[in-house]
Every structure is written in C-alpha cells, then in structure tokens.
Amino acid sequence: MEVIRWGILGLGNIAHKFATDLSKVNGCKLYGVASSREQVAEKFAVEFNVKKFYNNYQKLILDKEIDIIYVATLNQDHYKYSFEALSNKKAVLCEKPLAINKSQVQNLIKCSKKNSSFLMEALWTRFNPTFKQLLSWLKEDMIGPIRYINASFSFNGLKRSIDSRLFNPHKAGGSLLDIGIYPLFLAYLVLGKPKDIKSNAIKTSSGVDKQIGILLSYENSHAVLYSSFSHNEEMIARICGEKGEIYIDSRWHESPSLTLVRGEKRLKRNFNFKGKGYSYEIEEANNCLRKGYIQSPLWTQKNTLDLVVLMDEIREQNKILYPMENT
Ligand SMILES: NC(=O)c1ccc[n+]([C@@H]2O[C@H](COP(=O)([O-])OP(=O)(O)OC[C@H]3O[C@@H](n4cnc5c(N)ncnc54)[C@H](OP(=O)(O)O)[C@@H]3O)[C@@H](O)[C@H]2O)c1
C-alpha cells in the first residue's frame, strides 16, 4: 500500500475537521467522500480537492479504489455503516462511540474478524502526544500508586433543539455517549475496569441525560467523572498518585500540554500538535493497515467493548434507553 486512500462517509461538522487534519498526514490522501446531500458532497470534494464524491453512502463503500472509510455520521448510524463497510472488506475508522451498546460492538468485532477488515473506534485522544507522555510517565511510575482520577467533559448546549443529536434519543443522544465517553475512557485507560459503578443522571424531557455524575470504585482508588450539556467548564484532568500528580491542561481531551508534579517540583511538557489532533488517529490507522492488522494495539477492539459495557451499565442505572436498541 503506497498511498492509503481514505473515504469519508457523512459530511458534517467533524468530517470537515478530520479532512483538514488528514491533509497534513503523509502517505495517505482523501480519495472519496459521500453525503446523502449531493451538493454537500460536491462542495466538500471541491474544498478538499477530493477525486470522487457520491450522493449515496453505498457507492462509497463499493468503490474499489478506497482502502479505508471514516464513518462520521450520527451515533445511531455508526453500527449500520461500519457493518456494511466491513462486510465489503473495507477498513473502518468509526467516530466514537463505535456503536450504541455491547451487542452492536460485538457484532462489529465479529464482522471485522470474519472479513479480516481493520476496525478502530476514533477515540482520537488516545493517540496524541500528550497521552503518549501521560502513559510514559505512568509506566515509569512517576506518581506511584494511583488513588484518584478526576475528569469531566462539559459544555453549554442548552440552546440546541430537542431534535438535535445531543438530545434526541432516536439519534442516541445524551451527554454520556457524546462526551462522557472521554472521562470514562481516561479512567479505563489508567485504572482499567472498575469493581463498582455508581452514577446519577439528570435527564431531558426526551429521556436522555443532559448531565451525569459517575463514581468508579477500584480496590484502592476512585475515579470521579462527569459530563454535561448544561454549562461550560474548564476541563482539567487530574491523575493523582501517592508520589505525585499529573494534570492535563484544559480542555484535557485535546490538550497539547500536561504537568507532572512531585512535591515542589513541576515538569511541564508542551507539544506542537500536527493539526487539531485527529492526525494521530489517522497515522495510527495508516500504520495498522500497512502492517496488515485488523485492530490497533493502542486502542483495541476489546478496549472499545469494555468501554461500551461501562456505558451500558451506566445507562441501565439511569434508565436511559434508545428506541432502536434491538440489534
Ligand atoms: N471526535 C470528535 O472530536 C467529535 C466531535 C464532534 C462529534 N463527534 C462525533 O461525530 C459524529 C458526527 O458528529 P457531527 O458533529 O459531525 O454531526 P453533524 O454535523 O450534525 O452530522 C454528521 C452527518 O450525519 C448525517 N446526519 C445528520 N443529521 C442526520 C439525521 N437526522 N439522520 C441521518 N443522518 C444525519 C449527515 O450526513 P450527510 O452528509 O450524509 O447528510 C451529517 O453530515 C457523532 O457520532 C459525534 O459523536 C466527534
């Protein structure tokens, strides 16, 4: 595979940011795009100098010139189009959450294995240099046994319509799946699966969470997590151990800087991100494709499954159900 040819399926807000970053990554190019709205597809293709554009997702999936498809539709459609692409032996990078529940994620993993097609959830934070540094400091045992994690993701989305992707249950809305997935991911990445979960949601009239507090308990530590569409917040992540702490600057999920604190000593690292930060997940997917992997060793399919199981449990505790959940 000399130059890896990417396709983007669904051309909304995130697709634009992703395409901008993709243009900064070596060894790949954006080759085709598809939107259900032809004019949008054409405009996008002109803007990003893309060879092919389609007014239909299936045509993109069937395009033999394309190696990997980035699924950038709304949550409720991630499963459907990822499944279709994998079944047609296309590699898939799908926006988070990969799918809305455990059973959908399991089916996608089976489909990836059956077709030997690469599948990765686009949890972009995992691949950036800040997180590489965080994991390296933890591996070097710089802060000792971890006792406490505190992370949140919050913004004021109250003016968005009840039909928006944030609040509509038919679009698998709610803060947990949209942004709460990030603090959960941080706790899971650092501490693994908890032994107990307690959570409490404040819900919209449409039945999804507009804010939710989550307490994960481990043998010797706690993670206090939170997500919300109700207000803005600074969003610093704190990882605290017996010997020191690591603080990831605001907004931690996309931050290029973090600080290691050990008593009086502070060590700050500041990275010059390539693009906004989506470039690192693109590079990871490219590397995996070149090596013939069907999953990334950095964010495995099992990691995605573990995370969705946590989200299922939290939704169950708060009776957050989606109308389409029978797959
Ligand atoms: N990684 C990140 O930083 C990040 C940030 C924001 C969002 N996201 C994730 O990215 C995904 C897309 O978010 P977005 O902000 O890009 O959303 P968006 O702009 O509202 O919509 C994305 C695409 O979904 C399709 N779509 C929109 N409304 C639809 C409807 N009612 N029914 C069926 N399809 C519809 C459209 O595809 P067509 O082009 O075909 O019309 C649209 O272009 C979500 O899963 C979200 O969780 C990730």
The ligand as a Gaussian input file, in Angstrom:
#p B3LYP/6-31G(d) Opt

LIG

0 1
 N      -14.021000      13.207000      17.684000
 C      -14.548000      14.396000      17.920000
 O      -13.862000      15.344000      18.327000
 C      -16.000000      14.601000      17.663000
 C      -16.539000      15.892000      17.720000
 C      -17.874000      16.057000      17.386000
 C      -18.632000      14.957000      17.034000
 N      -18.101000      13.712000      17.032000
 C      -18.885000      12.532000      16.638000
 O      -19.010000      12.590000      15.222000
 C      -20.289000      12.158000      14.814000
 C      -20.901000      13.227000      13.918000
 O      -20.997000      14.432000      14.631000
 P      -21.130000      15.844000      13.843000
 O      -20.984000      16.899000      14.851000
 O      -20.228000      15.831000      12.663000
 O      -22.647000      15.751000      13.390000
 P      -23.423000      16.529000      12.248000
 O      -22.563000      17.529000      11.582000
 O      -24.706000      17.032000      12.844000
 O      -23.848000      15.361000      11.255000
 C      -22.921000      14.468000      10.671000
 C      -23.583000      13.802000       9.472000
 O      -24.602000      12.921000       9.889000
 C      -25.649000      12.893000       8.938000
 N      -26.901000      13.315000       9.586000
 C      -27.186000      14.484000      10.168000
 N      -28.445000      14.501000      10.617000
 C      -28.977000      13.308000      10.313000
 C      -30.240000      12.698000      10.524000
 N      -31.218000      13.339000      11.156000
 N      -30.424000      11.445000      10.102000
 C      -29.432000      10.787000       9.466000
 N      -28.208000      11.318000       9.240000
 C      -27.992000      12.548000       9.658000
 C      -25.287000      13.898000       7.858000
 O      -24.708000      13.165000       6.790000
 P      -24.845000      13.611000       5.261000
 O      -23.600000      14.350000       4.972000
 O      -24.990000      12.329000       4.538000
 O      -26.055000      14.462000       5.118000
 C      -24.264000      14.777000       8.531000
 O      -23.361000      15.319000       7.631000
 C      -21.078000      11.872000      16.091000
 O      -21.118000      10.494000      16.309000
 C      -20.294000      12.542000      17.205000
 O      -20.327000      11.797000      18.411000
 C      -16.789000      13.536000      17.316000

